[in-house]
């Protein structure tokens, strides 16, 4: 039985689990608080892996991590909420501490690999994943492979410039929608509450919600007619809302009415995996990186 220790590193918590190579399923999941120093980080991750090794045959460690993972150098470039993990050869250090092969990949890319491997995009080769959180990130899958890009910025959709000069991350998320509403109305509502106010007829809430839907629709339109993927998957907390895709489609219909030469509506789906997406995607990345080790 060839099991993998799975780690999903976040700015607040680290999720972990074991991939059962026989049953092909995620088991023994849990979470710990993300440490505030590199030494503590090493200690926590090593303890998780060692605990798995006591009772299970573990052949490797698969990690989902924030930052721009350079798989060629083993360095996490860019920036994240964990500055201590960046800009040195952390991959080799982790392999030494774990005594096992390690595969690391960016968290959004892991989520996309999970959806392509066994989720909402299973069996598809050309897929875009848009993760809508505090900002907008994502992943580009072409011919079944993650496209990291020249500067490891593949999938950083939040940098797209919108019509009013702001970037998508500023106008296409519920967090910033709520901030704009609260600043104008002198309130302290959450994004979910602003959506509810919009549904109740609050004109300011409707204005801000419409800006979010149209911004996401413009981004999806541009991505569809640039990459022409088989599907665009939406992830992040807001993707659980049943009203999201219908409202984006309404905004897309307005765009398609303006662009006579655009012949079809993009196919949009919500992700299948939520909390476990990065863990499952890390397993997929390890399987692709070390097929000779896992054998599945």
Secondary structure, 3 states (H helix, E strand, C coil): CCEEEEEEECCCEEEEEEEECCCCEEEEEEEEECCCCHHHHHHHHHHHHHHHHHHCCEEEEEEEECCEEECCCCEEECCCCCHHHCCCCHHHHHHHHHCCEEEEEEHHHHHHHHHHHHCCCCCCCCEEEEEECCCEEEEEEECCEECCCCCCCCCCHHHCECCCCCEHHHHCCHHHHHHHHHHHHCCCCCHHHHHHHHHCCCHHHHHHHHHHHHHHHHHHHHHHHHHCCCEEEEECHHHHCCCHHHHHHHHHHHHHHHCCCCCCCCCEEECCCCCCHHHHHHHHHHHHHCHHHHCC
